[in-house]
Amino acid sequence: MRILIMGGTRFVGLHFARAALAAGHDVTVLHRGKSGPDLLPDATHLLADRDADLSALRGLRWDATVDVSAYHPRQVRSLAAALDDPGAAGHYLLVSSMAVYDTPDAPGYTEDSPLLPADGPEAEEITADSYGVLKVQCELAARRCFGPDVLLVRPTYVIGPEDYTHRFDHWVQRLARGGEVLAPGRPEDPLQVVDARDLADWMLALLTRGASGAYHAATPPTGSMGDMLEAVASAVAPPGTTLTWVADDFLQARDIQARALPLWTTDAHSRATRTADPAAALATGLDLRPIADTARDIRPFDPLPAALTPEQEAALLTAWHQR
């Protein structure tokens, strides 16, 4: 296939591009040239800012378009407008998010569950409150612009090498240091993840088969924060490492923000959407590697600026034990 990737030089897009090239497809990546401009030497590179000028797409056609960088519905519309006709995109795949859902009634919700209301104005700023609605609006725009057979992939938290957010990587690095580790919340708090490489391979397989509709990309809905930390510990933690679970209200009372302890949340909606049923994706070939294997592939990195320092963590643990 001739495949256009809107993005392609960061994380999910980069892994997809590598998978497509390895499978022998003709890959074009459209990006601004700011992230990994020297990557993917075997791909065709179109340098453009999708928020400014997409004239580089005029007169070109592809068998498939993979959109990993649409966060505003106007970006989907402008892509369609830049092409000679909607068919020039070929089979359109939008990487969406689990954040599109309204609060599910129960764990194990499917792709048919109610989405967030999206009939209001389109937000310009991406925030925790606007992100999910914007992704719903992107999905609606995709169907209007590229037809009802678009492919919508709704991943949970994506982990793996090249992750510029370092959310999962934070825990790999912390557990690799060993000692007493502050684990936020409760071990049974829900959490789902998917390795970017597994996601990329599966998306390519879906495109190859001409699949359409919406799919969850996630580990089973029974997954938890405890499962994730235990899996990471089994892969990288030295002997004697322990997890100490510290209650949400204790951390909140001390103004500890979720960004300091990545993948932790106290938001009821966020916790509820971490219990999606991935049965449809698994039935179409999504193959999930063990979390421990992903942890082993994470390279060391500098600590996140928002993460707790060792001194802050030790002070919190001392206060927790003395409460």
C-alpha positions, 0 to 999 in steps of 0.5 A: 500500500501507499500510506500517508501518515499525518505525523510519523516521527514521534511515538505511535506514528513513528512505530507505525511508520517503522512497521509499515516500512518493514512490511514493504509498504510505500510510506509518506510522513507529513510533519513539521521537521521538528521531531526526529527529522532524520528518522525514517530514511526509507520514507518520503518526507513532506514538510508542512504544518497541518495547522497552516498549509497542506498544499504539499498534498495537492495532486497526491493519492494514497491507499491509506491515511493514518492520522495520529496527530489530529486533536482538533476537528478543524485539523481533520476538515483541513486535511480533507479540504487539502486533498483533491477529493476525499478518495485521495486519502484512501482508507482513513484511520484516526487514532482517537482515545478512550477519553471519548466516552461518557462515564460508563455504567460498569466495567467492561464497556464496549465500543457502542457505549455513549460518547461525551456530548459533542454538539457544543463549540469546538474548544481551542485549548486542549485541557483535561476537560476539553480533550475527550470532547475534541476527540469525539468531534474529530471522530464525527469530522472523520466520518463526515469528511471520509465516509462511514467506513473510517477506522477509529482506533481508541487506545488507552494509555500507550507505553513503550520505547520513544514515549515522550510523555514518560508516564510509564517510563517514570515507574520503570526508572523509579522501581529500578532504583529499588527501596521503598516505593510510594504507590499512589491510591489502591492496588486495585485501582483500574488501569489499562495500557497498550505497547505502541509497537503492538498498537502499530502492528495491529493498526497496520493489519487492520488497514491491510484487511480494510477494516472499519468501525471503532476498536479499543486498544487496551489490556483487559478491563481487569487490569489495575495499577497494582498489576502494572507496578508489580509487572514492572517490578518483576522486570527491573526492581532489585531484591528488597524493593517494596511497594507502599500504597498511600491513600488518595486523600492523604496525597491530596491533602498534601497537594500532591498532583497526579502529574507527580505520580504518573498514571495515578488519578482520583477522577471518577470519570477517568477511572471508569474509562480505564475498564474498556473491553478490548474483545473486538480488537483481540478478535482482529489480532491485537497481540499484547506483549507482557508489561514486564517485557515493555519495561525491559525495553525502556531506556534510562532518561532524566527524571521528569521535572514534575516527578517527586524527588527522592527526598519528597518521596521519602518525606511522604512515606515517613509521614504516611507511616507516622499518621 
